[in-house]
Amino acid sequence: AQSVTQPDIHITVSEGASLELRCNYSYGATPYLFWYVQSPGQGLQLLLKYFSGDTLVQGIKGFEAEFKRSQSSFNLRKPSVHWSDAAEYFCAVGDPGGYQKVTFGTGTKLQVIP
Amino acid sequence: DTGVSQDPRHKITKRGQNVTFRCDPISEHNRLYWYRQTLGQGPEFLTYFQNEAQLEKSRLLSDRFSAERPKGSFSTLEIQRTEQGDSAMYLCASSGNRGLVTEAFFGQGTRLTVV
Protein backbone atom coordinates (compact mmCIF):
# COMPACT_ATOMS: atom_id res chain seq x y z
CA ALA A 1 0.00 0.00 0.00
CA GLN A 2 1.15 3.50 -0.71
CA SER A 3 2.11 5.78 2.16
CA VAL A 4 3.56 9.22 2.78
CA THR A 5 5.78 10.44 5.59
CA GLN A 6 6.21 14.07 6.50
CA PRO A 7 8.78 13.98 9.29
CA ASP A 8 8.37 17.58 10.40
CA ILE A 9 5.15 18.30 12.25
CA HIS A 10 5.87 21.98 12.76
CA ILE A 11 8.41 24.35 11.19
CA THR A 12 9.09 27.99 12.01
CA VAL A 13 10.94 30.25 9.59
CA SER A 14 11.61 33.96 9.41
CA GLU A 15 9.98 35.97 6.69
CA GLY A 16 12.33 36.17 3.73
CA ALA A 17 14.18 32.99 4.65
CA SER A 18 14.24 29.91 2.46
CA LEU A 19 12.00 26.94 3.14
CA GLU A 20 12.22 23.22 2.56
CA LEU A 21 9.48 20.81 3.65
CA ARG A 22 10.33 17.14 3.54
CA CYS A 23 8.25 14.35 2.09
CA ASN A 24 9.06 10.67 1.64
CA TYR A 25 6.74 8.21 -0.02
CA SER A 26 6.40 4.48 -0.28
CA TYR A 27 5.11 3.06 -3.53
CA GLY A 28 6.08 0.18 -5.77
CA ALA A 29 6.61 2.23 -8.89
CA THR A 30 6.67 5.90 -9.81
CA PRO A 31 3.60 7.44 -8.25
CA TYR A 32 1.81 10.64 -8.89
CA LEU A 33 2.95 13.18 -6.28
CA PHE A 34 1.25 16.30 -5.00
CA TRP A 35 1.69 19.11 -2.55
CA TYR A 36 -1.43 20.76 -1.16
CA VAL A 37 -1.75 23.75 1.17
CA GLN A 38 -4.52 24.27 3.69
CA SER A 39 -5.24 27.50 5.51
CA PRO A 40 -7.09 27.29 8.84
CA GLY A 41 -10.66 26.06 8.41
CA GLN A 42 -10.29 25.84 4.65
CA GLY A 43 -10.13 23.13 2.04
CA LEU A 44 -7.02 22.03 0.20
CA GLN A 45 -5.41 23.97 -2.60
CA LEU A 46 -3.06 22.24 -5.02
CA LEU A 47 0.40 23.82 -5.08
CA LEU A 48 2.04 21.54 -7.61
CA LYS A 49 2.06 18.02 -8.97
CA TYR A 50 4.46 15.54 -10.51
CA PHE A 51 3.28 12.93 -12.97
CA SER A 52 6.32 12.31 -15.18
CA GLY A 53 9.11 14.09 -17.04
CA ASP A 54 11.22 16.83 -15.53
CA THR A 55 11.86 16.01 -11.90
CA LEU A 56 11.86 19.66 -10.84
CA VAL A 57 8.33 20.98 -10.93
CA GLN A 58 7.17 24.53 -10.51
CA GLY A 59 3.97 25.42 -8.76
CA ILE A 60 1.92 28.36 -7.72
CA LYS A 61 2.96 31.03 -5.22
CA GLY A 62 6.66 30.56 -6.03
CA PHE A 63 6.88 26.98 -4.75
CA GLU A 64 8.83 24.20 -6.40
CA ALA A 65 9.43 20.54 -5.63
CA GLU A 66 11.98 18.00 -6.75
CA PHE A 67 11.23 14.32 -7.28
CA LYS A 68 14.19 12.12 -6.31
CA ARG A 69 13.49 8.52 -7.16
CA SER A 70 16.61 7.20 -5.42
CA GLN A 71 15.53 8.78 -2.14
CA SER A 72 11.77 8.29 -2.59
CA SER A 73 11.40 11.95 -1.80
CA PHE A 74 9.44 14.90 -3.08
CA ASN A 75 10.55 17.90 -1.01
CA LEU A 76 8.87 21.26 -1.34
CA ARG A 77 10.97 24.43 -1.50
CA LYS A 78 10.55 28.15 -1.64
CA PRO A 79 13.49 30.57 -1.82
CA SER A 80 11.89 33.38 0.17
CA VAL A 81 8.92 32.86 2.48
CA HIS A 82 6.17 35.43 2.89
CA TRP A 83 4.00 35.83 5.98
CA SER A 84 1.00 34.72 3.91
CA ASP A 85 2.62 31.31 3.43
CA ALA A 86 1.80 30.37 7.02
CA ALA A 87 -0.48 27.35 6.66
CA GLU A 88 -0.42 23.57 6.78
CA TYR A 89 1.20 21.72 3.92
CA PHE A 90 0.32 18.20 2.87
CA CYS A 91 2.28 15.90 0.62
CA ALA A 92 0.22 13.26 -1.14
CA VAL A 93 0.79 10.26 -3.36
CA GLY A 94 -1.61 8.99 -6.00
CA ASP A 95 -1.85 5.67 -7.78
CA PRO A 96 -1.22 6.04 -11.53
CA GLY A 97 -2.92 2.73 -12.19
CA GLY A 98 -6.06 3.61 -10.32
CA TYR A 99 -8.53 6.41 -10.23
CA GLN A 100 -6.37 9.04 -8.62
CA LYS A 101 -7.37 8.39 -5.03
CA VAL A 102 -4.61 10.03 -3.04
CA THR A 103 -3.00 9.16 0.25
CA PHE A 104 -1.97 12.13 2.34
CA GLY A 105 0.80 12.63 4.83
CA THR A 106 0.06 14.00 8.28
CA GLY A 107 1.05 17.50 7.28
CA THR A 108 3.61 20.11 8.27
CA LYS A 109 2.41 23.28 9.91
CA LEU A 110 4.43 26.30 8.83
CA GLN A 111 4.77 29.32 11.06
CA VAL A 112 6.34 32.49 9.65
CA ILE A 113 7.80 35.03 12.04
CA PRO A 114 8.61 38.65 11.18
CA ASP B 1 -17.25 27.23 -12.90
CA THR B 2 -17.05 27.95 -9.19
CA GLY B 3 -15.16 24.85 -8.15
CA VAL B 4 -16.27 22.15 -5.74
CA SER B 5 -19.01 23.35 -3.44
CA GLN B 6 -19.94 21.83 -0.10
CA ASP B 7 -22.93 22.52 2.10
CA PRO B 8 -23.19 23.23 4.94
CA ARG B 9 -19.79 24.64 5.91
CA HIS B 10 -20.41 23.94 9.57
CA LYS B 11 -22.75 21.59 11.39
CA ILE B 12 -23.23 21.12 15.11
CA THR B 13 -25.37 18.19 16.10
CA LYS B 14 -26.26 16.24 19.20
CA ARG B 15 -24.99 12.73 19.60
CA GLY B 16 -27.41 10.24 18.13
CA GLN B 17 -28.81 12.57 15.49
CA ASN B 18 -28.50 12.00 11.75
CA VAL B 19 -26.72 14.49 9.51
CA THR B 20 -26.40 14.84 5.76
CA PHE B 21 -23.82 16.76 3.79
CA ARG B 22 -23.94 17.75 0.16
CA CYS B 23 -21.16 18.10 -2.41
CA ASP B 24 -21.47 19.66 -5.85
CA PRO B 25 -18.42 18.78 -7.94
CA ILE B 26 -16.96 20.69 -10.86
CA SER B 27 -19.53 20.20 -13.58
CA GLU B 28 -17.53 18.19 -16.11
CA HIS B 29 -15.88 15.95 -13.53
CA ASN B 30 -17.13 12.39 -13.37
CA ARG B 31 -15.00 11.29 -10.41
CA LEU B 32 -15.97 12.27 -6.88
CA TYR B 33 -14.27 11.49 -3.59
CA TRP B 34 -15.08 11.94 0.08
CA TYR B 35 -12.33 12.34 2.66
CA ARG B 36 -12.38 12.86 6.42
CA GLN B 37 -9.84 14.98 8.26
CA THR B 38 -9.47 15.00 12.01
CA LEU B 39 -7.47 17.56 13.94
CA GLY B 40 -3.75 17.32 13.32
CA GLN B 41 -4.08 14.69 10.63
CA GLY B 42 -4.10 14.58 6.88
CA PRO B 43 -7.28 13.77 5.01
CA GLU B 44 -8.23 10.09 4.93
CA PHE B 45 -10.05 8.54 2.00
CA LEU B 46 -13.63 7.46 2.65
CA THR B 47 -15.25 6.63 -0.67
CA TYR B 48 -15.09 7.14 -4.43
CA PHE B 49 -17.70 7.50 -7.17
CA GLN B 50 -17.29 7.27 -10.89
CA ASN B 51 -20.43 8.82 -12.29
CA GLU B 52 -23.22 7.35 -10.14
CA ALA B 53 -21.37 4.15 -9.25
CA GLN B 54 -19.73 3.88 -5.83
CA LEU B 55 -16.60 1.92 -6.67
CA GLU B 56 -14.69 1.90 -3.41
CA LYS B 57 -15.43 2.34 0.26
CA SER B 58 -12.80 2.59 2.96
CA ARG B 59 -13.06 0.45 6.08
CA LEU B 60 -13.32 3.83 7.83
CA LEU B 61 -16.83 4.07 6.41
CA SER B 62 -18.85 2.20 9.03
CA ASP B 63 -22.41 1.00 8.56
CA ARG B 64 -23.62 4.32 9.95
CA PHE B 65 -22.19 6.12 6.94
CA SER B 66 -23.78 6.11 3.52
CA ALA B 67 -22.93 8.06 0.41
CA GLU B 68 -24.87 8.49 -2.78
CA ARG B 69 -24.47 10.16 -6.13
CA PRO B 70 -27.83 9.46 -7.71
CA LYS B 71 -27.46 11.11 -11.10
CA GLY B 72 -23.72 11.25 -11.33
CA SER B 73 -23.70 14.92 -10.41
CA PHE B 74 -23.96 16.03 -6.76
CA SER B 75 -23.29 13.64 -3.91
CA THR B 76 -24.56 13.30 -0.36
CA LEU B 77 -22.87 11.81 2.68
CA GLU B 78 -25.15 10.79 5.53
CA ILE B 79 -24.09 9.83 9.01
CA GLN B 80 -26.69 8.08 11.13
CA ARG B 81 -26.69 8.03 14.92
CA THR B 82 -23.73 10.38 15.14
CA GLU B 83 -21.03 9.77 17.75
CA GLN B 84 -18.50 12.19 19.19
CA GLY B 85 -15.79 10.41 17.24
CA ASP B 86 -17.46 11.52 14.03
CA SER B 87 -16.44 15.10 14.73
CA ALA B 88 -14.16 16.03 11.84
CA MET B 89 -13.86 18.00 8.64
CA TYR B 90 -15.50 16.18 5.74
CA LEU B 91 -13.92 17.06 2.43
CA CYS B 92 -15.25 16.40 -1.04
CA ALA B 93 -13.10 16.39 -4.16
CA SER B 94 -13.67 15.84 -7.84
CA SER B 95 -11.55 15.07 -10.85
CA GLY B 96 -11.98 14.47 -14.55
CA ASN B 97 -10.92 11.46 -16.53
CA ARG B 98 -9.63 12.92 -19.78
CA GLY B 99 -6.60 10.75 -20.28
CA LEU B 100 -5.03 9.30 -17.20
CA VAL B 101 -3.36 12.36 -15.81
CA THR B 102 -5.43 14.58 -13.63
CA GLU B 103 -5.64 15.85 -10.09
CA ALA B 104 -8.41 16.24 -7.57
CA PHE B 105 -9.89 19.61 -6.72
CA PHE B 106 -11.16 19.97 -3.18
CA GLY B 107 -14.07 21.82 -1.70
CA GLN B 108 -13.78 23.87 1.46
CA GLY B 109 -15.22 21.09 3.57
CA THR B 110 -17.99 20.63 6.10
CA ARG B 111 -16.88 20.81 9.70
CA LEU B 112 -18.98 18.53 11.88
CA THR B 113 -19.08 18.89 15.65
CA VAL B 114 -20.98 16.27 17.61
CA VAL B 115 -21.85 17.36 21.15
Chai-1 contact restraints between the chains, C-beta under 6 A:
chainA,res_idxA,chainB,res_idxB,connection_type,confidence,min_distance_angstrom,max_distance_angstrom,comment,restraint_id
A,Q42,B,Q108,contact,1.0,0.0,6.0,A-B,restraint_1
A,G43,B,F106,contact,1.0,0.0,6.0,A-B,restraint_2
A,G43,B,G107,contact,1.0,0.0,6.0,A-B,restraint_3
A,G43,B,Q108,contact,1.0,0.0,6.0,A-B,restraint_4
A,G43,B,G109,contact,1.0,0.0,6.0,A-B,restraint_5
A,L44,B,F106,contact,1.0,0.0,6.0,A-B,restraint_6
A,L46,B,E103,contact,1.0,0.0,6.0,A-B,restraint_7
A,K49,B,E103,contact,1.0,0.0,6.0,A-B,restraint_8
A,F51,B,V101,contact,1.0,0.0,6.0,A-B,restraint_9
A,F90,B,G42,contact,1.0,0.0,6.0,A-B,restraint_10
A,Q100,B,S95,contact,1.0,0.0,6.0,A-B,restraint_11
A,K101,B,F45,contact,1.0,0.0,6.0,A-B,restraint_12
A,K101,B,Y48,contact,1.0,0.0,6.0,A-B,restraint_13
A,F104,B,G42,contact,1.0,0.0,6.0,A-B,restraint_14
A,F104,B,P43,contact,1.0,0.0,6.0,A-B,restraint_15
A,G105,B,G42,contact,1.0,0.0,6.0,A-B,restraint_16
A,T106,B,Q41,contact,1.0,0.0,6.0,A-B,restraint_17
A,T106,B,G42,contact,1.0,0.0,6.0,A-B,restraint_18
A,G107,B,G42,contact,1.0,0.0,6.0,A-B,restraint_19
